[in-house]
């Protein structure tokens, strides 16, 4: 099972459409962690499980969503309402409440992933305004249910892998 995870695209319509087209036949799901600054009914957002960020039109998207995808439970939240700039603690606690295997968030524009309490926590960084890398990033999440292994691979917009952020994790279901 493979998915495309993006966040903080801040109005990058052409770039988001390009990513969707590039990965259309390669991914099973797509997640946008907020601050798209696009309306939910626009073609660029079609097919994304998306949440509202602090720069999105209020009420356009839910504050969070819990999605069951390929046997895994994903919690998606932008993170601004959970204080992620100060600490990921409240986000992780919310993931535990939702019985999530994977937690996806944005807001900080810092790309990075870690495992906490059996959950994989992913911030794909910002496609438009990255803070810890000079180029915008997104994630390809690849899960092998037989091996219970997940690969979180960060890419630049040009789909070049970013090894510094990419990691493999074992998931207990």
JONOR-V603334 format. One line per field, one symbol per residue. phi: phi as a letter, one per 20 degrees, with the letter a starting at -180 (. if undefined). psi: psi as a letter, one per 20 degrees, with the letter a starting at -180 (. if undefined). A space follows every 10 residues. Layout:
phi->???
psi->???
This chain:
phi->.cbdccblel nffffffffg ffdgedcebc cceomfmcff efffegnefc cedfdefgnf cffbbdcecl ndddddbfof edmffeaegf ffffffgelf ecddbcmemd frbbdblnee dcdfndfdcf dcbfdfcbcd dcddffeldd dddecfgeme fdffdfbdce dee
psi->pqqpprrlil jmgggghggg ghjgjiqhrp ppkrlhkqqh jqhhipipoq rprijqppih rqhrqppook iqppppqgih ijkihgqjgh ghghgghilq hppprcgijo pqqrppkiqp ppoiaphgmq hjqhqqqrqo popohgikpp popqqrhjkp qnhhhqqqqp pp.
